[in-house]
Structure formats: structure tokens, C-alpha cells
């Protein structure tokens, strides 16, 4: 039996709420496009996104697409990934 993939998290920090709000709107579009809505936690200046593949409900392709989009933000220097997997 294959071991389930561990959850992954990304953290994005912004200088102001307006920039954070625009980022959240962009994320919402990405999530809607791929039909996968990961866990989100945000405050005035930061947002943390956690993807738990176990919650994909058969939408593995959506999970991979959202992970790729989040990794692309990190590659552009927008945030950081917490790749500590168990």
C-alpha cells in the first residue's frame, strides 16, 4: 500500500492588507479554476495555505495544479514553502 503524501504549507507575508487582499483574490481564482480549496489562515499581513492531499476527494489533478501555482509564487519571491514533510 502506497504511503499518503504529507500535507504541505506555504506562508506569504505582505506589507499591507490591500496587497494581501489582492493576493487572496488571485488565490480564490486559482482555487476555483482547479476545483480544489485548501485550508487557509490569514491575518492582517500574512496568509498560510495548507494542502492535505488526503482531503482531495479524488481531485488529485486539482491538488497538483494548486501546489504548482503556490510553488510558482514562491519561485517569484512572493512567499516561502514549508517543505518539512513527515
QUIDALIN-V792180 format. One line per field, one symbol per residue. ss: DSSP state (H for helix, E for strand, L for the rest). phi: phi as a letter, one per 30 degrees, with the letter a starting at -180 (. if undefined). burial: 1 if it has 24 or more other C-alpha atoms within 12 Angstrom, else 0. A space follows every 10 residues. Layout:
BEGIN
ss: ???
phi: ???
burial: ???
END
This chain:
BEGIN
ss: LLLLLLLEEE EEELLLHHHH HHHHHHHHHH HHHHLLLLEE EELLLEEEEE ELHHHLLLLH HHHHHHHHHH HHHHHLLLEE EELLLL
phi: .ddddddbbb bbcbdaddde dddddddedd ddecibbddb bbbdbbbccb ccedcdhicd ddddddeddd ddddddidab cccdcd
burial: 0000001111 1110000001 0011001001 1000011110 0000011111 1110010000 0111111011 1000000011 100000
END
